[in-house]
Amino acid sequence: MFEFHADRKRYFDIQVMNAEKYVIPFIEEEFPIIPGMRILEIGCGEGGVLKAFINKGCDGVGVELDEPRVQLAKEYLPEDTAAGRLKIVAKDIYEADIEKDLNGAFDIIVLKDVIEHIHNQAKLISWMKNFLKPNGIIFFGFPPWYMPFGGHQQICKSKVSRLPYIHLLPKSMYRRILKNRKENVEELLEIRETGISIERFEKICTSEGYKFLNRRHYLLNPIYEWKFGWKPRKQIGIIKCIPFFRNFLTTCVYYLIQQDNKSR
């Protein structure tokens, strides 16, 4: 396991910096963020991404299933929570009432490193329409499944954490390796079941009636700047344009989508 995955406060700080330097500017290329906007983050963890939006004067609401991470969010952001700038809801998003739990619709919904963990991705992407204001937008950032560490093996405690593409081995072989190294087999195999490709993601968005406002593919994920000291690098055009193959060499993608009025 890489050190920053064990240190939750450091990982929180990394999320704040990455969102301020890369996520928010990406969104604002097409959708200006102004004070008072309401932001919903699904799978918000400790709230690092939301904190970056709060620093711009927005009101943040986070939905997170993992209760310990909800408690950490309250610990890291006590002033914002007390002032009503941040609300964290420990609940399944499908069970959240838009008025009672979330206090109304949102200008922006954020899913950062989340969609690749969702079992029925088409259901969630469709479901989010219920939480958007008219002309609201959704930001996605995620690693394509076929990229070197798309199986999230970096969370492993053994040397498996440093083996690129190992998650692409046949399931039985991958399971055996994880079991022999005493890793969390079920967690990593679940990620194998939910991993998503660039093509599948785009197909779902289109079929659910969204249009793409902005998209960016990275050879080197922006967050690697803090994790490894590597400068982010956008994917070169010729690779970006090759379906399927691009998944193997693209460590992160950013997308901004909005309901297409023509499809309603």
HUWOZI-V279815 format. One line per field, one symbol per residue. phi: phi as a letter, one per 40 degrees, with the letter a starting at -180 (. if undefined). A space follows every 10 residues. Layout:
phi=???
This chain:
phi=.cdccccccc cdcccccccc cbccdccccb adcbdgcbbb bcgcfcgccc dcccccgcbb bbbaccddcc ccdcccbccc cccgcbbbbc acdcbccccc cbghcbcbbb bbfbdcbccb ccccccdcdc bccdgcbbbb bacddccdbc cgcccccccd cbbcgccccd dcccdccccc cfcccccccc cccbdbcdcc ccccdcccgb bccaaabbcb ddccdccbgc ccbcccdccd ccdgdcccbb cabbbbbadc dccc
